[in-house]
């Protein structure tokens, strides 16, 4: 599932996800008819419109194969948000079936494939932002375990790591001043550690933080975490991954 943000702004994250999965021996199929996971309408309270989008997603991603998403937010919509919106709907069982095989990409590599280390190298300090939507999932542990095992890479901790970045989808539109202040506080805490790079498993957070940093003339290099895996992938990881899979 490429997601709307990959399609519009973060095509490199989708490309890196495909390259990493294919490097690990996974056959990747990208349905061309996919649109959105339904989260914007869901968050905005228009659950009827959200259900229409979700039903299209259910059709496009029918079958039994794992659904891999380079976004903790979109993945959580499929396996958590959609079941809430379909509690009284006749096709709730299908929503549960699709949600049960939906994975955020790092969680899939870590728990689905059983790969907990990455043997490439990347010299520098990396700050990891764990988005709100990945709380209670395997994604934060997966990202820190895989990136933390890369030779030369130093994971740095910053203050108030559990604090929301302030984006929150429609929250940033409804409450722009609060959203901006939350984001700037997050940026201050991150930059205090002087990282060479900020990574996250959610592109919406990266877009929000990067935009705020640019508006205030602060340098905040930021990328999707899967791009770092792709850039450090080597032959030893490939053989390890294939053996585990």
C-alpha angles and dihedrals in degrees: 000000000000096000129216095270092053089050094049107029115355106050090143090063091055091046092049091049091054093046093050094047093046089047088056091054098262120141106226123207121186111195108220093209094064118117121164136339090233097246100127093059091040092054090045091057097249095123093163091061090042091054090054090055092044091052089055089051091050090054095045093048098040118142135056105288122115113263110222120200127187089211129073089201097055092041090052090050090057098046100030114016098043095053089054091053092047100047093118098030125109093231095054090116091059090050089053091048093053092042091051092062098041117108136179103237098247092046089052093051093045103040103013097048097023095235111145102161136053119200103200124105134242120166112215150066117286128192117203121209112201108204124225092247092060094057110118092019131099094250102094093050091044094052094046093045096049097040093040091059094056111110113253094007113126116200108211124203120221133194121278095007092173091060115115116247088232099244101104094163107256089013090077089055097044096043106023097161094052090043092052094048092049091050094048091050089052091049091049091053093047096047091049087072091052096226123187090219141013117212135182140168091234121071094196090063091048092049092050096046094042091050094050091048092051092049090055094043094246121143111235112163105201135174139164109272092235089066089061090052091050093049093051098041114125140171096272091057091049093054091045092050095048091049092053094044 
